[in-house]
Amino acid sequence: MNLQARVVIVGGGVMGTSIAYHLASAGVRDVVLVERDELAAGSTSRAAGGVRAQFSDELNIRLGARSLEAFARFGEEIGHDIGLHRVGYLFLLSTPEQVASFEQSVRLQNSLGVPSRLITPEEARRRSPLITTEGLLAAAYSPDDGHCTPEAVVHGYAAAARAHGARILRHTEVTGIERHGDTLTAVTTTLGRIATDTVICAAGPWSRQVGAMADVDLPVQPLRRQIAVTEPVTGLPPALPMTIDFTTSLYFHAEGPGLLVGMSDPDEKPGFATDTHDRWVPRLYEAMRHRAPALLDLRRTGGWAGLYENTPDHNALIGEATSPSRFLYATGFSGHGFLQGPAVGEVVRDLYLGRAPFLDVGPLSADRFAADAPRPEANLV
């Protein structure tokens, strides 16, 4: 293979396919996306599928809200059903510090048009009857949030990108990036060389390695996160929100007739392992016993492990490197990448075209760490 491309996108998850679609639909010719496995085979297919705008950082609120709008019109615009359920997100708060933090976040969210609010523990239980209110002080809720199917979003964007002329190469691994001085000249792959002067890194947990090929430091660290799926639950409310116990990070939402359940594991060490294990189960069961004891009676019928792509401040890396020229990146989303995919695709399109995006993402540049200007996100799951 000996191709020529205006843009080479590395990574076939939600970021890569969203960027490919937004570039191709804007009229950019010769867009090539390179994925070493199947589309969505990395972190995207193993995400919990939550979509929200309830964040503490204004940039994340606006990226989340913009993406919620895109998810809502996805069927009409892209032509794919993504199984969107706008049942809301419910954050359960157990300490005065959590309540104060979410009060501040809700004020900011409301100022940006997000209809979030604090509710009582009793209302939280009415919305999510599997929980117990013991020790709860309040909850934060927004009806616009919810969940959908990550793989459907990826395949929808990929089909639409192809329809606009983009080329997608699966089972093709990037092996190097060539440059002449400050100018990129090609991407080398297991199928051959692709001549190009623009590379967009959307490689998720593998982004640090891709950046290193172009001498760009992308401080992304992979961390395994596990998800369990339960047997069918009788009497499950049709509008059960994505429910998160903020103290323990235990979360669950409806998955078919059962539940999808997840939680962070503080004992997990960074790395690329995605095999499942039961070391997290005792802590998971203790969190269930404390906040949602009804979950203890449910049999696990499946589950999987995937990778978070964490940065030092648990916030994204979006921007363009100062050197070499025309190396762009969208990575390091630290667990909230899937839900921001549509908006980030817009932003990267505009950065490539030299247009001002709907949102100034300058503070999310990878250079912020060298400048000692981290931008932490507090509302993490």
Disulfide bonds with the S-S distance in Angstrom:
none
